[in-house]
Amino acid sequence: MMMNRQLLAECFGTFCLVFAGTGAIVVDQLTAGGITHVGVALTFGLVVLVMINALGDVSGCHINPAVTLGFWASGRLAGRQVLPYVLAQCVGSLAASGSLRLLFPDAETLGETVPAGSLLQAFLLESLLTFILMTVVLSVATGGKEKGLLAGITIGAVIALEALFAGPISGASMNPARSLGPAVLVLRLDSLWVYLLAPCLGAVAAVPLGRLLFSEDASASAVSQ
């Protein structure tokens, strides 16, 4: 029963992230810049803040397969939880993009992430962005959970910050699920692999640094399942 609640929370949290975040992009495009790039970045940061405070005690509020993978690599999440978490997150993303398609059938895009430059540039940037994000997550998370006002503000802020400066270049996804839903719904899959692979590599690469910086906290709260 607990696992079902956790998966429902991850699905709902990811739905809200993608619905609000990419929805802001759609509305910005339909209103000729009514929200602005800054507004879009803040929307992503704020929805993450809200979801962490609402759902952190239920599932840890990963709402990101890369973060789930990073928690597993750091020893803070049991291996048996990884695949169910990732599937729930992907379902939430697809449902959110489907809802936006129904609401805005005339939208040319659904906020999908596409490189402004080369695929290599986008790959390296997404890896580095997620590396920074995961390091911050490990610094404020309790075990395998992102929860509490401090975690929400800190993680939401770093997402907004990275989206502000990197969004125009790579989309600043940092989240395979966030990129999956829009790409599938608009059938623009040629660069999707960048946004599936790079964040996962960046998150796992952050784990050794996290252990060096936060080894005492990490070992004290390691998962015991």
mmCIF file of the C-alpha atoms, coordinates in Angstrom:
data_MODEL
# 
_entry.id   MODEL 
# 
loop_
_atom_site.group_PDB 
_atom_site.id 
_atom_site.type_symbol 
_atom_site.label_atom_id 
_atom_site.label_alt_id 
_atom_site.label_comp_id 
_atom_site.label_asym_id 
_atom_site.label_entity_id 
_atom_site.label_seq_id 
_atom_site.pdbx_PDB_ins_code 
_atom_site.Cartn_x 
_atom_site.Cartn_y 
_atom_site.Cartn_z 
_atom_site.occupancy 
_atom_site.B_iso_or_equiv 
_atom_site.pdbx_formal_charge 
_atom_site.auth_seq_id 
_atom_site.auth_comp_id 
_atom_site.auth_asym_id 
_atom_site.auth_atom_id 
_atom_site.pdbx_PDB_model_num 
ATOM 1   C CA . MET A 1 1   ? 0.000  0.000  0.000   1.00 0.00 ? 1   MET A CA 1 
ATOM 2   C CA . MET A 1 2   ? 2.844  2.410  0.873   1.00 0.00 ? 2   MET A CA 1 
ATOM 3   C CA . MET A 1 3   ? 4.514  1.733  -2.483  1.00 0.00 ? 3   MET A CA 1 
ATOM 4   C CA . ASN A 1 4   ? 1.255  2.487  -4.288  1.00 0.00 ? 4   ASN A CA 1 
ATOM 5   C CA . ARG A 1 5   ? 1.028  5.838  -2.484  1.00 0.00 ? 5   ARG A CA 1 
ATOM 6   C CA . GLN A 1 6   ? 4.613  6.633  -3.394  1.00 0.00 ? 6   GLN A CA 1 
ATOM 7   C CA . LEU A 1 7   ? 4.066  5.845  -7.073  1.00 0.00 ? 7   LEU A CA 1 
ATOM 8   C CA . LEU A 1 8   ? 0.859  7.864  -7.164  1.00 0.00 ? 8   LEU A CA 1 
ATOM 9   C CA . ALA A 1 9   ? 2.734  10.797 -5.613  1.00 0.00 ? 9   ALA A CA 1 
ATOM 10  C CA . GLU A 1 10  ? 5.532  10.537 -8.180  1.00 0.00 ? 10  GLU A CA 1 
ATOM 11  C CA . CYS A 1 11  ? 3.036  10.348 -11.032 1.00 0.00 ? 11  CYS A CA 1 
ATOM 12  C CA . PHE A 1 12  ? 1.015  13.304 -9.759  1.00 0.00 ? 12  PHE A CA 1 
ATOM 13  C CA . GLY A 1 13  ? 4.093  15.374 -8.938  1.00 0.00 ? 13  GLY A CA 1 
ATOM 14  C CA . THR A 1 14  ? 5.599  14.849 -12.374 1.00 0.00 ? 14  THR A CA 1 
ATOM 15  C CA . PHE A 1 15  ? 2.242  15.618 -13.975 1.00 0.00 ? 15  PHE A CA 1 
ATOM 16  C CA . CYS A 1 16  ? 2.141  18.948 -12.155 1.00 0.00 ? 16  CYS A CA 1 
ATOM 17  C CA . LEU A 1 17  ? 5.751  19.739 -13.060 1.00 0.00 ? 17  LEU A CA 1 
ATOM 18  C CA . VAL A 1 18  ? 5.255  19.108 -16.759 1.00 0.00 ? 18  VAL A CA 1 
ATOM 19  C CA . PHE A 1 19  ? 1.750  20.578 -16.896 1.00 0.00 ? 19  PHE A CA 1 
ATOM 20  C CA . ALA A 1 20  ? 2.781  23.848 -15.235 1.00 0.00 ? 20  ALA A CA 1 
ATOM 21  C CA . GLY A 1 21  ? 6.288  24.141 -16.671 1.00 0.00 ? 21  GLY A CA 1 
ATOM 22  C CA . THR A 1 22  ? 5.685  23.236 -20.285 1.00 0.00 ? 22  THR A CA 1 
ATOM 23  C CA . GLY A 1 23  ? 2.225  24.772 -20.033 1.00 0.00 ? 23  GLY A CA 1 
ATOM 24  C CA . ALA A 1 24  ? 3.924  28.090 -19.272 1.00 0.00 ? 24  ALA A CA 1 
ATOM 25  C CA . ILE A 1 25  ? 5.960  27.687 -22.460 1.00 0.00 ? 25  ILE A CA 1 
ATOM 26  C CA . VAL A 1 26  ? 2.824  26.956 -24.490 1.00 0.00 ? 26  VAL A CA 1 
ATOM 27  C CA . VAL A 1 27  ? 0.969  29.955 -23.079 1.00 0.00 ? 27  VAL A CA 1 
ATOM 28  C CA . ASP A 1 28  ? 4.000  32.177 -23.607 1.00 0.00 ? 28  ASP A CA 1 
ATOM 29  C CA . GLN A 1 29  ? 4.094  31.187 -27.269 1.00 0.00 ? 29  GLN A CA 1 
ATOM 30  C CA . LEU A 1 30  ? 0.342  31.612 -27.755 1.00 0.00 ? 30  LEU A CA 1 
ATOM 31  C CA . THR A 1 31  ? 0.359  35.043 -26.120 1.00 0.00 ? 31  THR A CA 1 
ATOM 32  C CA . ALA A 1 32  ? 3.451  36.308 -27.962 1.00 0.00 ? 32  ALA A CA 1 
ATOM 33  C CA . GLY A 1 33  ? 5.660  36.466 -24.896 1.00 0.00 ? 33  GLY A CA 1 
ATOM 34  C CA . GLY A 1 34  ? 3.035  37.119 -22.251 1.00 0.00 ? 34  GLY A CA 1 
ATOM 35  C CA . ILE A 1 35  ? 4.907  35.040 -19.686 1.00 0.00 ? 35  ILE A CA 1 
ATOM 36  C CA . THR A 1 36  ? 8.493  35.652 -20.852 1.00 0.00 ? 36  THR A CA 1 
ATOM 37  C CA . HIS A 1 37  ? 11.531 33.439 -20.460 1.00 0.00 ? 37  HIS A CA 1 
ATOM 38  C CA . VAL A 1 38  ? 12.002 34.606 -16.877 1.00 0.00 ? 38  VAL A CA 1 
ATOM 39  C CA . GLY A 1 39  ? 8.410  33.683 -16.096 1.00 0.00 ? 39  GLY A CA 1 
ATOM 40  C CA . VAL A 1 40  ? 8.871  30.202 -17.552 1.00 0.00 ? 40  VAL A CA 1 
ATOM 41  C CA . ALA A 1 41  ? 12.017 29.613 -15.502 1.00 0.00 ? 41  ALA A CA 1 
ATOM 42  C CA . LEU A 1 42  ? 10.281 30.785 -12.339 1.00 0.00 ? 42  LEU A CA 1 
ATOM 43  C CA . THR A 1 43  ? 7.300  28.539 -13.084 1.00 0.00 ? 43  THR A CA 1 
ATOM 44  C CA . PHE A 1 44  ? 9.540  25.477 -13.186 1.00 0.00 ? 44  PHE A CA 1 
ATOM 45  C CA . GLY A 1 45  ? 11.255 26.480 -9.970  1.00 0.00 ? 45  GLY A CA 1 
ATOM 46  C CA . LEU A 1 46  ? 8.026  27.285 -8.142  1.00 0.00 ? 46  LEU A CA 1 
ATOM 47  C CA . VAL A 1 47  ? 6.205  24.107 -9.119  1.00 0.00 ? 47  VAL A CA 1 
ATOM 48  C CA . VAL A 1 48  ? 9.145  22.028 -7.881  1.00 0.00 ? 48  VAL A CA 1 
ATOM 49  C CA . LEU A 1 49  ? 9.148  23.966 -4.601  1.00 0.00 ? 49  LEU A CA 1 
ATOM 50  C CA . VAL A 1 50  ? 5.419  23.379 -4.137  1.00 0.00 ? 50  VAL A CA 1 
ATOM 51  C CA . MET A 1 51  ? 5.564  19.684 -5.024  1.00 0.00 ? 51  MET A CA 1 
ATOM 52  C CA . ILE A 1 52  ? 8.461  18.995 -2.664  1.00 0.00 ? 52  ILE A CA 1 
ATOM 53  C CA . ASN A 1 53  ? 6.584  20.567 0.224   1.00 0.00 ? 53  ASN A CA 1 
ATOM 54  C CA . ALA A 1 54  ? 3.365  18.743 -0.699  1.00 0.00 ? 54  ALA A CA 1 
ATOM 55  C CA . LEU A 1 55  ? 4.714  15.304 -1.564  1.00 0.00 ? 55  LEU A CA 1 
ATOM 56  C CA . GLY A 1 56  ? 8.163  15.035 -0.010  1.00 0.00 ? 56  GLY A CA 1 
ATOM 57  C CA . ASP A 1 57  ? 6.929  13.070 2.990   1.00 0.00 ? 57  ASP A CA 1 
ATOM 58  C CA . VAL A 1 58  ? 5.073  10.612 0.755   1.00 0.00 ? 58  VAL A CA 1 
ATOM 59  C CA . SER A 1 59  ? 7.551  9.607  -1.953  1.00 0.00 ? 59  SER A CA 1 
ATOM 60  C CA . GLY A 1 60  ? 10.505 11.930 -1.538  1.00 0.00 ? 60  GLY A CA 1 
ATOM 61  C CA . CYS A 1 61  ? 9.211  13.905 -4.524  1.00 0.00 ? 61  CYS A CA 1 
ATOM 62  C CA . HIS A 1 62  ? 11.911 12.949 -6.997  1.00 0.00 ? 62  HIS A CA 1 
ATOM 63  C CA . ILE A 1 63  ? 9.651  13.705 -10.011 1.00 0.00 ? 63  ILE A CA 1 
ATOM 64  C CA . ASN A 1 64  ? 12.747 13.137 -12.141 1.00 0.00 ? 64  ASN A CA 1 
ATOM 65  C CA . PRO A 1 65  ? 14.218 9.781  -13.272 1.00 0.00 ? 65  PRO A CA 1 
ATOM 66  C CA . ALA A 1 66  ? 17.734 11.229 -13.109 1.00 0.00 ? 66  ALA A CA 1 
ATOM 67  C CA . VAL A 1 67  ? 17.260 12.178 -9.451  1.00 0.00 ? 67  VAL A CA 1 
ATOM 68  C CA . THR A 1 68  ? 15.838 8.736  -8.691  1.00 0.00 ? 68  THR A CA 1 
ATOM 69  C CA . LEU A 1 69  ? 18.876 7.162  -10.357 1.00 0.00 ? 69  LEU A CA 1 
ATOM 70  C CA . GLY A 1 70  ? 21.180 9.462  -8.416  1.00 0.00 ? 70  GLY A CA 1 
ATOM 71  C CA . PHE A 1 71  ? 19.582 8.520  -5.105  1.00 0.00 ? 71  PHE A CA 1 
ATOM 72  C CA . TRP A 1 72  ? 19.995 4.848  -5.980  1.00 0.00 ? 72  TRP A CA 1 
ATOM 73  C CA . ALA A 1 73  ? 23.652 5.308  -6.994  1.00 0.00 ? 73  ALA A CA 1 
ATOM 74  C CA . SER A 1 74  ? 24.300 7.107  -3.713  1.00 0.00 ? 74  SER A CA 1 
ATOM 75  C CA . GLY A 1 75  ? 22.849 4.221  -1.695  1.00 0.00 ? 75  GLY A CA 1 
ATOM 76  C CA . ARG A 1 76  ? 19.890 6.248  -0.482  1.00 0.00 ? 76  ARG A CA 1 
ATOM 77  C CA . LEU A 1 77  ? 17.206 4.381  -2.445  1.00 0.00 ? 77  LEU A CA 1 
ATOM 78  C CA . ALA A 1 78  ? 16.539 0.652  -2.731  1.00 0.00 ? 78  ALA A CA 1 
ATOM 79  C CA . GLY A 1 79  ? 17.124 -0.768 -6.196  1.00 0.00 ? 79  GLY A CA 1 
ATOM 80  C CA . ARG A 1 80  ? 13.667 -2.302 -6.362  1.00 0.00 ? 80  ARG A CA 1 
ATOM 81  C CA . GLN A 1 81  ? 12.119 1.176  -6.204  1.00 0.00 ? 81  GLN A CA 1 
ATOM 82  C CA . VAL A 1 82  ? 13.947 2.640  -9.183  1.00 0.00 ? 82  VAL A CA 1 
ATOM 83  C CA . LEU A 1 83  ? 11.982 1.181  -12.096 1.00 0.00 ? 83  LEU A CA 1 
ATOM 84  C CA . PRO A 1 84  ? 8.524  1.723  -10.552 1.00 0.00 ? 84  PRO A CA 1 
ATOM 85  C CA . TYR A 1 85  ? 9.447  5.326  -9.708  1.00 0.00 ? 85  TYR A CA 1 
ATOM 86  C CA . VAL A 1 86  ? 10.714 6.003  -13.238 1.00 0.00 ? 86  VAL A CA 1 
ATOM 87  C CA . LEU A 1 87  ? 7.638  4.460  -14.854 1.00 0.00 ? 87  LEU A CA 1 
ATOM 88  C CA . ALA A 1 88  ? 5.317  6.503  -12.629 1.00 0.00 ? 88  ALA A CA 1 
ATOM 89  C CA . GLN A 1 89  ? 7.205  9.675  -13.522 1.00 0.00 ? 89  GLN A CA 1 
ATOM 90  C CA . CYS A 1 90  ? 6.987  8.925  -17.250 1.00 0.00 ? 90  CYS A CA 1 
ATOM 91  C CA . VAL A 1 91  ? 3.253  8.238  -17.009 1.00 0.00 ? 91  VAL A CA 1 
ATOM 92  C CA . GLY A 1 92  ? 2.754  11.566 -15.251 1.00 0.00 ? 92  GLY A CA 1 
ATOM 93  C CA . SER A 1 93  ? 4.713  13.395 -17.941 1.00 0.00 ? 93  SER A CA 1 
ATOM 94  C CA . LEU A 1 94  ? 2.805  11.795 -20.809 1.00 0.00 ? 94  LEU A CA 1 
ATOM 95  C CA . ALA A 1 95  ? -0.512 12.540 -19.118 1.00 0.00 ? 95  ALA A CA 1 
ATOM 96  C CA . ALA A 1 96  ? 0.462  16.182 -18.642 1.00 0.00 ? 96  ALA A CA 1 
ATOM 97  C CA . SER A 1 97  ? 1.497  16.620 -22.276 1.00 0.00 ? 97  SER A CA 1 
ATOM 98  C CA . GLY A 1 98  ? -1.678 14.885 -23.415 1.00 0.00 ? 98  GLY A CA 1 
ATOM 99  C CA . SER A 1 99  ? -3.731 17.275 -21.301 1.00 0.00 ? 99  SER A CA 1 
ATOM 100 C CA . LEU A 1 100 ? -1.945 20.285 -22.795 1.00 0.00 ? 100 LEU A CA 1 
ATOM 101 C CA . ARG A 1 101 ? -2.585 18.977 -26.305 1.00 0.00 ? 101 ARG A CA 1 
ATOM 102 C CA . LEU A 1 102 ? -6.305 18.745 -25.516 1.00 0.00 ? 102 LEU A CA 1 
ATOM 103 C CA . LEU A 1 103 ? -6.380 22.215 -23.970 1.00 0.00 ? 103 LEU A CA 1 
ATOM 104 C CA . PHE A 1 104 ? -4.293 23.897 -26.666 1.00 0.00 ? 104 PHE A CA 1 
ATOM 105 C CA . PRO A 1 105 ? -4.857 21.985 -29.923 1.00 0.00 ? 105 PRO A CA 1 
ATOM 106 C CA . ASP A 1 106 ? -3.491 24.890 -31.977 1.00 0.00 ? 106 ASP A CA 1 
ATOM 107 C CA . ALA A 1 107 ? -0.167 25.039 -30.159 1.00 0.00 ? 107 ALA A CA 1 
ATOM 108 C CA . GLU A 1 108 ? 2.732  24.376 -32.528 1.00 0.00 ? 108 GLU A CA 1 
ATOM 109 C CA . THR A 1 109 ? 4.851  22.912 -29.755 1.00 0.00 ? 109 THR A CA 1 
ATOM 110 C CA . LEU A 1 110 ? 4.215  21.549 -26.290 1.00 0.00 ? 110 LEU A CA 1 
ATOM 111 C CA . GLY A 1 111 ? 7.327  22.947 -24.659 1.00 0.00 ? 111 GLY A CA 1 
ATOM 112 C CA . GLU A 1 112 ? 9.594  20.197 -25.884 1.00 0.00 ? 112 GLU A CA 1 
ATOM 113 C CA . THR A 1 113 ? 13.343 20.542 -25.315 1.00 0.00 ? 113 THR A CA 1 
ATOM 114 C CA . VAL A 1 114 ? 15.418 20.910 -28.466 1.00 0.00 ? 114 VAL A CA 1 
ATOM 115 C CA . PRO A 1 115 ? 19.042 22.042 -28.820 1.00 0.00 ? 115 PRO A CA 1 
ATOM 116 C CA . ALA A 1 116 ? 19.651 25.561 -30.084 1.00 0.00 ? 116 ALA A CA 1 
ATOM 117 C CA . GLY A 1 117 ? 23.147 24.513 -31.142 1.00 0.00 ? 117 GLY A CA 1 
ATOM 118 C CA . SER A 1 118 ? 24.834 21.175 -31.664 1.00 0.00 ? 118 SER A CA 1 
ATOM 119 C CA . LEU A 1 119 ? 23.754 17.927 -30.039 1.00 0.00 ? 119 LEU A CA 1 
ATOM 120 C CA . LEU A 1 120 ? 27.157 17.697 -28.340 1.00 0.00 ? 120 LEU A CA 1 
ATOM 121 C CA . GLN A 1 121 ? 26.748 21.142 -26.826 1.00 0.00 ? 121 GLN A CA 1 
ATOM 122 C CA . ALA A 1 122 ? 23.289 20.263 -25.524 1.00 0.00 ? 122 ALA A CA 1 
ATOM 123 C CA . PHE A 1 123 ? 24.510 16.904 -24.182 1.00 0.00 ? 123 PHE A CA 1 
ATOM 124 C CA . LEU A 1 124 ? 27.384 18.442 -22.253 1.00 0.00 ? 124 LEU A CA 1 
ATOM 125 C CA . LEU A 1 125 ? 25.245 21.299 -20.948 1.00 0.00 ? 125 LEU A CA 1 
ATOM 126 C CA . GLU A 1 126 ? 22.439 19.021 -19.772 1.00 0.00 ? 126 GLU A CA 1 
ATOM 127 C CA . SER A 1 127 ? 24.982 16.753 -18.089 1.00 0.00 ? 127 SER A CA 1 
ATOM 128 C CA . LEU A 1 128 ? 26.583 19.655 -16.242 1.00 0.00 ? 128 LEU A CA 1 
ATOM 129 C CA . LEU A 1 129 ? 23.257 21.206 -15.273 1.00 0.00 ? 129 LEU A CA 1 
ATOM 130 C CA . THR A 1 130 ? 22.048 17.922 -13.788 1.00 0.00 ? 130 THR A CA 1 
ATOM 131 C CA . PHE A 1 131 ? 25.417 17.376 -12.108 1.00 0.00 ? 131 PHE A CA 1 
ATOM 132 C CA . ILE A 1 132 ? 24.934 20.670 -10.279 1.00 0.00 ? 132 ILE A CA 1 
ATOM 133 C CA . LEU A 1 133 ? 21.272 19.928 -9.533  1.00 0.00 ? 133 LEU A CA 1 
ATOM 134 C CA . MET A 1 134 ? 21.992 16.471 -8.111  1.00 0.00 ? 134 MET A CA 1 
ATOM 135 C CA . THR A 1 135 ? 24.816 17.789 -5.951  1.00 0.00 ? 135 THR A CA 1 
ATOM 136 C CA . VAL A 1 136 ? 22.439 20.356 -4.479  1.00 0.00 ? 136 VAL A CA 1 
ATOM 137 C CA . VAL A 1 137 ? 19.727 17.705 -4.008  1.00 0.00 ? 137 VAL A CA 1 
ATOM 138 C CA . LEU A 1 138 ? 22.130 15.449 -2.097  1.00 0.00 ? 138 LEU A CA 1 
ATOM 139 C CA . SER A 1 139 ? 23.086 18.367 0.143   1.00 0.00 ? 139 SER A CA 1 
ATOM 140 C CA . VAL A 1 140 ? 19.551 19.078 1.360   1.00 0.00 ? 140 VAL A CA 1 
ATOM 141 C CA . ALA A 1 141 ? 17.722 15.756 0.999   1.00 0.00 ? 141 ALA A CA 1 
ATOM 142 C CA . THR A 1 142 ? 17.027 13.485 3.951   1.00 0.00 ? 142 THR A CA 1 
ATOM 143 C CA . GLY A 1 143 ? 18.121 10.031 2.865   1.00 0.00 ? 143 GLY A CA 1 
ATOM 144 C CA . GLY A 1 144 ? 16.302 9.370  -0.401  1.00 0.00 ? 144 GLY A CA 1 
ATOM 145 C CA . LYS A 1 145 ? 13.737 12.101 0.179   1.00 0.00 ? 145 LYS A CA 1 
ATOM 146 C CA . GLU A 1 146 ? 13.504 15.700 -0.927  1.00 0.00 ? 146 GLU A CA 1 
ATOM 147 C CA . LYS A 1 147 ? 11.277 17.164 1.751   1.00 0.00 ? 147 LYS A CA 1 
ATOM 148 C CA . GLY A 1 148 ? 10.776 20.237 3.849   1.00 0.00 ? 148 GLY A CA 1 
ATOM 149 C CA . LEU A 1 149 ? 10.766 23.965 3.193   1.00 0.00 ? 149 LEU A CA 1 
ATOM 150 C CA . LEU A 1 150 ? 14.563 24.195 2.977   1.00 0.00 ? 150 LEU A CA 1 
ATOM 151 C CA . ALA A 1 151 ? 14.790 21.467 0.356   1.00 0.00 ? 151 ALA A CA 1 
ATOM 152 C CA . GLY A 1 152 ? 11.896 22.916 -1.624  1.00 0.00 ? 152 GLY A CA 1 
ATOM 153 C CA . ILE A 1 153 ? 13.324 26.432 -1.726  1.00 0.00 ? 153 ILE A CA 1 
ATOM 154 C CA . THR A 1 154 ? 16.877 25.303 -2.458  1.00 0.00 ? 154 THR A CA 1 
ATOM 155 C CA . ILE A 1 155 ? 16.042 22.815 -5.207  1.00 0.00 ? 155 ILE A CA 1 
ATOM 156 C CA . GLY A 1 156 ? 13.388 25.052 -6.745  1.00 0.00 ? 156 GLY A CA 1 
ATOM 157 C CA . ALA A 1 157 ? 15.874 27.917 -6.779  1.00 0.00 ? 157 ALA A CA 1 
ATOM 158 C CA . VAL A 1 158 ? 18.631 25.962 -8.519  1.00 0.00 ? 158 VAL A CA 1 
ATOM 159 C CA . ILE A 1 159 ? 16.173 24.732 -11.160 1.00 0.00 ? 159 ILE A CA 1 
ATOM 160 C CA . ALA A 1 160 ? 14.956 28.271 -11.810 1.00 0.00 ? 160 ALA A CA 1 
ATOM 161 C CA . LEU A 1 161 ? 18.542 29.560 -11.882 1.00 0.00 ? 161 LEU A CA 1 
ATOM 162 C CA . GLU A 1 162 ? 19.712 26.963 -14.389 1.00 0.00 ? 162 GLU A CA 1 
ATOM 163 C CA . ALA A 1 163 ? 16.615 27.435 -16.532 1.00 0.00 ? 163 ALA A CA 1 
ATOM 164 C CA . LEU A 1 164 ? 17.236 31.197 -16.597 1.00 0.00 ? 164 LEU A CA 1 
ATOM 165 C CA . PHE A 1 165 ? 20.675 31.014 -18.159 1.00 0.00 ? 165 PHE A CA 1 
ATOM 166 C CA . ALA A 1 166 ? 20.649 27.675 -19.990 1.00 0.00 ? 166 ALA A CA 1 
ATOM 167 C CA . GLY A 1 167 ? 17.039 27.417 -21.150 1.00 0.00 ? 167 GLY A CA 1 
ATOM 168 C CA . PRO A 1 168 ? 17.595 29.251 -24.451 1.00 0.00 ? 168 PRO A CA 1 
ATOM 169 C CA . ILE A 1 169 ? 20.493 26.928 -25.336 1.00 0.00 ? 169 ILE A CA 1 
ATOM 170 C CA . SER A 1 170 ? 19.398 23.395 -24.410 1.00 0.00 ? 170 SER A CA 1 
ATOM 171 C CA . GLY A 1 171 ? 15.994 23.854 -22.787 1.00 0.00 ? 171 GLY A CA 1 
ATOM 172 C CA . ALA A 1 172 ? 17.513 23.186 -19.347 1.00 0.00 ? 172 ALA A CA 1 
ATOM 173 C CA . SER A 1 173 ? 15.539 19.990 -18.960 1.00 0.00 ? 173 SER A CA 1 
ATOM 174 C CA . MET A 1 174 ? 17.684 18.162 -16.375 1.00 0.00 ? 174 MET A CA 1 
ATOM 175 C CA . ASN A 1 175 ? 14.842 15.644 -16.323 1.00 0.00 ? 175 ASN A CA 1 
ATOM 176 C CA . PRO A 1 176 ? 14.206 12.783 -18.787 1.00 0.00 ? 176 PRO A CA 1 
ATOM 177 C CA . ALA A 1 177 ? 10.511 12.633 -17.888 1.00 0.00 ? 177 ALA A CA 1 
ATOM 178 C CA . ARG A 1 178 ? 10.054 16.367 -18.470 1.00 0.00 ? 178 ARG A CA 1 
ATOM 179 C CA . SER A 1 179 ? 11.417 15.963 -22.013 1.00 0.00 ? 179 SER A CA 1 
ATOM 180 C CA . LEU A 1 180 ? 9.717  12.648 -22.779 1.00 0.00 ? 180 LEU A CA 1 
ATOM 181 C CA . GLY A 1 181 ? 6.064  13.721 -22.656 1.00 0.00 ? 181 GLY A CA 1 
ATOM 182 C CA . PRO A 1 182 ? 6.244  16.727 -25.005 1.00 0.00 ? 182 PRO A CA 1 
ATOM 183 C CA . ALA A 1 183 ? 8.559  14.927 -27.453 1.00 0.00 ? 183 ALA A CA 1 
ATOM 184 C CA . VAL A 1 184 ? 6.260  11.910 -27.751 1.00 0.00 ? 184 VAL A CA 1 
ATOM 185 C CA . LEU A 1 185 ? 3.098  13.986 -28.138 1.00 0.00 ? 185 LEU A CA 1 
ATOM 186 C CA . VAL A 1 186 ? 4.547  16.126 -30.944 1.00 0.00 ? 186 VAL A CA 1 
ATOM 187 C CA . LEU A 1 187 ? 6.508  13.194 -32.420 1.00 0.00 ? 187 LEU A CA 1 
ATOM 188 C CA . ARG A 1 188 ? 9.799  15.104 -32.361 1.00 0.00 ? 188 ARG A CA 1 
ATOM 189 C CA . LEU A 1 189 ? 12.155 12.354 -31.245 1.00 0.00 ? 189 LEU A CA 1 
ATOM 190 C CA . ASP A 1 190 ? 15.387 13.014 -33.130 1.00 0.00 ? 190 ASP A CA 1 
ATOM 191 C CA . SER A 1 191 ? 17.196 14.677 -30.201 1.00 0.00 ? 191 SER A CA 1 
ATOM 192 C CA . LEU A 1 192 ? 15.248 13.044 -27.365 1.00 0.00 ? 192 LEU A CA 1 
ATOM 193 C CA . TRP A 1 193 ? 18.140 10.701 -26.579 1.00 0.00 ? 193 TRP A CA 1 
ATOM 194 C CA . VAL A 1 194 ? 20.184 13.688 -25.407 1.00 0.00 ? 194 VAL A CA 1 
ATOM 195 C CA . TYR A 1 195 ? 17.584 14.547 -22.770 1.00 0.00 ? 195 TYR A CA 1 
ATOM 196 C CA . LEU A 1 196 ? 17.150 10.948 -21.669 1.00 0.00 ? 196 LEU A CA 1 
ATOM 197 C CA . LEU A 1 197 ? 20.827 10.090 -21.325 1.00 0.00 ? 197 LEU A CA 1 
ATOM 198 C CA . ALA A 1 198 ? 22.654 13.293 -20.371 1.00 0.00 ? 198 ALA A CA 1 
ATOM 199 C CA . PRO A 1 199 ? 20.697 14.042 -17.157 1.00 0.00 ? 199 PRO A CA 1 
ATOM 200 C CA . CYS A 1 200 ? 21.150 10.466 -15.949 1.00 0.00 ? 200 CYS A CA 1 
ATOM 201 C CA . LEU A 1 201 ? 24.901 10.615 -16.530 1.00 0.00 ? 201 LEU A CA 1 
ATOM 202 C CA . GLY A 1 202 ? 25.110 13.985 -14.807 1.00 0.00 ? 202 GLY A CA 1 
ATOM 203 C CA . ALA A 1 203 ? 23.155 12.777 -11.784 1.00 0.00 ? 203 ALA A CA 1 
ATOM 204 C CA . VAL A 1 204 ? 25.267 9.643  -11.334 1.00 0.00 ? 204 VAL A CA 1 
ATOM 205 C CA . ALA A 1 205 ? 28.480 11.647 -11.812 1.00 0.00 ? 205 ALA A CA 1 
ATOM 206 C CA . ALA A 1 206 ? 27.430 13.928 -8.940  1.00 0.00 ? 206 ALA A CA 1 
ATOM 207 C CA . VAL A 1 207 ? 27.310 11.046 -6.467  1.00 0.00 ? 207 VAL A CA 1 
ATOM 208 C CA . PRO A 1 208 ? 31.101 10.786 -5.805  1.00 0.00 ? 208 PRO A CA 1 
ATOM 209 C CA . LEU A 1 209 ? 31.254 14.529 -5.172  1.00 0.00 ? 209 LEU A CA 1 
ATOM 210 C CA . GLY A 1 210 ? 28.245 14.265 -2.905  1.00 0.00 ? 210 GLY A CA 1 
ATOM 211 C CA . ARG A 1 211 ? 29.938 11.532 -0.905  1.00 0.00 ? 211 ARG A CA 1 
ATOM 212 C CA . LEU A 1 212 ? 33.043 13.658 -0.453  1.00 0.00 ? 212 LEU A CA 1 
ATOM 213 C CA . LEU A 1 213 ? 31.065 16.720 0.568   1.00 0.00 ? 213 LEU A CA 1 
ATOM 214 C CA . PHE A 1 214 ? 28.283 15.100 2.596   1.00 0.00 ? 214 PHE A CA 1 
ATOM 215 C CA . SER A 1 215 ? 29.703 11.674 3.518   1.00 0.00 ? 215 SER A CA 1 
ATOM 216 C CA . GLU A 1 216 ? 28.626 11.812 7.160   1.00 0.00 ? 216 GLU A CA 1 
ATOM 217 C CA . ASP A 1 217 ? 25.033 12.780 6.345   1.00 0.00 ? 217 ASP A CA 1 
ATOM 218 C CA . ALA A 1 218 ? 24.838 10.278 3.502   1.00 0.00 ? 218 ALA A CA 1 
ATOM 219 C CA . SER A 1 219 ? 26.071 7.330  5.535   1.00 0.00 ? 219 SER A CA 1 
ATOM 220 C CA . ALA A 1 220 ? 23.853 8.181  8.466   1.00 0.00 ? 220 ALA A CA 1 
ATOM 221 C CA . SER A 1 221 ? 20.734 8.181  6.318   1.00 0.00 ? 221 SER A CA 1 
ATOM 222 C CA . ALA A 1 222 ? 21.586 5.405  3.858   1.00 0.00 ? 222 ALA A CA 1 
ATOM 223 C CA . VAL A 1 223 ? 18.685 3.171  2.945   1.00 0.00 ? 223 VAL A CA 1 
ATOM 224 C CA . SER A 1 224 ? 18.539 -0.023 4.939   1.00 0.00 ? 224 SER A CA 1 
ATOM 225 C CA . GLN A 1 225 ? 16.028 -1.972 2.885   1.00 0.00 ? 225 GLN A CA 1 
# 
